[in-house]
């Protein structure tokens, strides 16, 4: 049993982690103990500049152009209205036939809608009148056939 008392157990601290070695206190202690310490200054370190202001910002601030979506012209709206009335359809009935809301037809007729070729194509088929291209207002299927 006297053997157990003669043995010496040495407990050591864990080696410092990288984050602890980079702390200011650890660096100062290393300098005091005479160890070689290497420091580097990183470019833009710690500035958190994710959104850098460019030189074009002033030009962008001076821009006064208002960008807007193009709307359906009033003549297209009138053509839709004339074609719908020629077929004796209300806005709601036309909207139901093309699977759209009545509000869409109303916006197209008032010239407030943003043109959508899918919607215009459906309306063209129902009213039988061309609403796009250079021959607006012409019958959709009644023109001369090319051979």
Helices and strands as residue ranges (DSSP letters): H 2-6, H 18-21, H 24-32, H 57-62, H 74-86, H 91-97, H 102-110, H 117-127
